[in-house]
């Protein structure tokens, strides 16, 4: 991994404008082959999704949406990352065949296997991921990769099941999939993320997120 490029923002409003601008640029990027933008879950992207719903824009016909991870819950659950993004997908008129998602209605292992196969089919078919926006937890996790064991299970796979002691269980992309991504952007918003962001910059290998993106050629850390 090359040195992590850092971008610091004066506040959340400036951060959200940059997030929205970059997301729009990638969604509108004209390509001759299928491309995908990978979006994160959690609270961080929700204001940006809402802004797109209020003011949608045309996107390239080759553009797909994929997800860094999702919880193993029904899509109408407030904890579903796919469910949270559905108003944006409708506003952008992204059809189901251009949405690469976790089918959480399947049993956990089957959902992970289906997501792995769908991502592999996309990549093997000539598709590529232009940018992946990744969340960064205060504990240093990213996507739904919380431990070295989660990283290890992801070897030679694009998606894995992640069981959580207190639930809900999850399906997450893996370092192998992130290595296929042209540009990875880690999002650290809020004062509770500053300590782990500093640690990530000082010693990437000491943080799960740092290990997860170790094989990526172009990694950025956005701090607000």
C-alpha positions in Angstrom: 0.0 0.0 0.0 1.2 3.5 -0.9 1.1 6.2 1.8 -2.5 7.0 2.9 -3.5 10.4 1.5 -5.2 12.5 4.1 -8.0 15.1 3.5 -9.1 17.1 6.5 -12.4 19.0 6.6 -13.4 22.0 8.8 -16.7 20.4 9.6 -19.4 18.0 8.6 -21.0 20.3 6.1 -17.8 20.6 4.1 -17.3 16.9 4.4 -20.8 16.1 3.1 -20.4 18.4 0.1 -17.1 16.7 -0.9 -18.8 13.2 -0.4 -21.7 14.2 -2.5 -19.6 15.8 -5.2 -17.3 12.7 -5.5 -20.2 10.3 -5.4 -21.9 12.2 -8.2 -18.8 12.4 -10.3 -18.3 8.6 -10.0 -21.9 7.8 -10.8 -21.8 10.0 -13.9 -18.4 8.7 -15.1 -18.8 7.4 -18.6 -17.1 4.1 -19.2 -17.1 1.5 -22.0 -17.3 -1.3 -19.5 -19.5 -1.8 -16.4 -18.3 0.1 -13.4 -19.5 0.2 -9.8 -19.4 2.6 -6.9 -19.3 0.9 -3.5 -21.3 2.7 -0.7 -21.0 2.3 3.1 -23.6 1.7 5.7 -24.3 3.4 9.0 -25.3 6.9 9.7 -22.5 8.7 7.8 -23.8 8.5 4.3 -27.5 9.1 5.1 -27.5 13.0 4.7 -25.8 12.6 1.3 -28.4 10.0 0.3 -31.1 12.4 1.4 -29.6 15.2 -0.6 -29.6 13.1 -3.8 -33.3 12.2 -3.2 -34.1 15.9 -3.0 -32.1 16.7 -6.1 -31.3 13.6 -8.3 -29.1 13.7 -11.3 -28.6 11.5 -14.4 -26.0 8.8 -14.1 -24.0 6.8 -16.6 -25.8 3.7 -18.1 -22.9 1.5 -17.2 -22.8 2.4 -13.5 -23.7 -0.1 -10.8 -24.1 0.3 -7.0 -22.5 -2.1 -4.6 -22.3 -2.2 -0.8 -19.3 -2.6 1.6 -21.5 -4.7 3.9 -24.9 -5.2 5.2 -26.6 -6.5 8.3 -28.5 -9.8 8.1 -31.9 -8.1 8.7 -35.0 -7.6 6.5 -34.6 -4.8 4.0 -37.4 -2.8 5.7 -35.4 -2.8 9.0 -33.9 0.5 10.0 -30.6 -1.4 10.3 -30.5 -2.5 6.7 -27.9 -0.6 4.6 -29.7 -1.6 1.4 -33.0 -0.5 2.8 -31.6 2.9 3.8 -30.3 3.4 0.2 -33.5 2.5 -1.6 -35.0 6.0 -1.8 -31.7 7.1 -3.4 -31.7 4.2 -5.9 -35.2 5.1 -6.9 -34.4 8.8 -7.3 -31.4 7.9 -9.5 -33.5 5.3 -11.4 -30.9 2.6 -10.8 -32.6 -0.7 -11.8 -32.2 -4.0 -9.8 -29.9 -5.5 -12.4 -27.4 -2.7 -11.7 -27.6 -3.1 -7.9 -25.2 -5.6 -6.4 -26.5 -6.1 -3.0 -26.6 -8.6 -0.1 -29.8 -10.7 -0.2 -30.4 -10.8 3.5 -33.6 -12.7 3.1 -31.3 -15.8 2.5 -29.7 -17.7 5.4 -26.5 -16.0 6.5 -24.0 -18.4 4.9 -26.1 -18.4 1.7 -26.3 -14.6 1.6 -22.5 -14.3 1.9 -22.0 -16.9 -0.8 -24.5 -15.2 -3.1 -22.8 -11.8 -2.6 -19.4 -13.4 -3.3 -20.6 -14.9 -6.5 -22.4 -11.8 -7.7 -19.3 -9.7 -7.1 -17.0 -12.2 -8.7 -19.3 -12.5 -11.7 -19.2 -8.7 -12.0 -15.4 -8.5 -11.9 -14.8 -11.6 -14.0 -17.2 -10.2 -16.6 -15.0 -7.1 -17.1 -16.6 -4.9 -14.4 -14.5 -2.7 -12.1 -15.0 -0.6 -9.0 -14.1 3.0 -9.4 -14.4 4.1 -5.8 -15.3 2.4 -2.5 -16.4 4.6 0.4 -15.6 2.8 3.6 -16.8 3.6 7.1 -14.3 3.6 10.0 -15.4 2.6 13.4 -14.0 4.0 16.7 -12.7 0.5 17.3 -10.8 0.5 14.0 -13.1 -1.8 12.0 -14.2 -1.1 8.5 -17.0 -2.6 6.4 -18.0 -5.4 8.8 -14.5 -6.6 9.3 -13.9 -6.5 13.1 -11.0 -8.9 13.7 -8.0 -10.6 12.1 -10.2 -13.8 11.9 -12.6 -11.9 9.7 -9.8 -10.8 7.4 -8.4 -14.3 7.3 -11.7 -15.8 6.3 -11.8 -13.4 3.4 -8.7 -14.8 1.6 -9.6 -15.6 -2.0 -13.2 -14.5 -1.5 -15.0 -11.3 -2.2 -17.6 -11.6 0.6 -17.8 -13.4 3.9 -20.4 -13.9 6.7 -19.5 -12.2 10.0 -21.2 -13.4 13.1 -21.6 -10.9 15.9 -22.1 -12.0 19.5 -24.8 -9.4 20.2 -26.1 -9.4 16.6 -27.1 -8.7 14.1 -24.9 -10.9 12.0 -23.5 -9.4 8.8 -22.1 -9.9 5.3 -19.0 -8.0 4.4 -16.7 -7.5 1.4 -13.1 -8.6 1.9 -9.6 -7.3 1.4 -9.5 -9.3 -1.8 -12.4 -7.3 -3.2 -11.0 -4.0 -2.0 -7.8 -4.7 -3.9 -9.8 -4.7 -7.1 -10.9 -1.1 -6.4 -9.3 1.8 -8.1 -9.8 4.2 -5.2 -10.6 3.5 -1.6 -11.8 6.4 0.7 -12.0 5.8 4.5 -14.5 8.1 6.2 -13.8 9.2 9.7 -16.4 11.7 10.9 -16.9 12.7 14.5 -14.5 13.3 17.3 -14.9 9.7 18.5 -13.0 8.6 15.3 -10.1 11.0 15.6 -7.9 8.8 17.8 -8.3 5.7 15.6 -7.7 7.9 12.5 -4.4 9.1 14.0 -3.4 5.5 14.9 -4.2 4.4 11.3 -1.9 7.0 9.9 0.9 6.3 12.4 0.8 2.5 12.2 -1.7 1.1 9.7 -1.0 -2.5 10.6 -2.1 -2.0 14.2 -5.7 -1.2 13.0 -8.1 -3.7 11.4 -9.1 -1.1 8.8 -5.4 -0.6 7.9 -4.9 -4.3 7.4 -8.0 -4.5 5.4 -6.7 -2.0 2.8 -3.1 -3.0 3.0 -3.1 -4.4 -0.6 -4.9 -1.4 -2.1 -3.0 0.9 -4.4 -4.8 4.2 -3.7 -6.2 4.8 -0.2 -7.5 8.1 1.2 -8.6 9.0 4.7 -11.1 11.8 5.0 -11.4 13.3 8.5 -14.1 15.7 9.7 
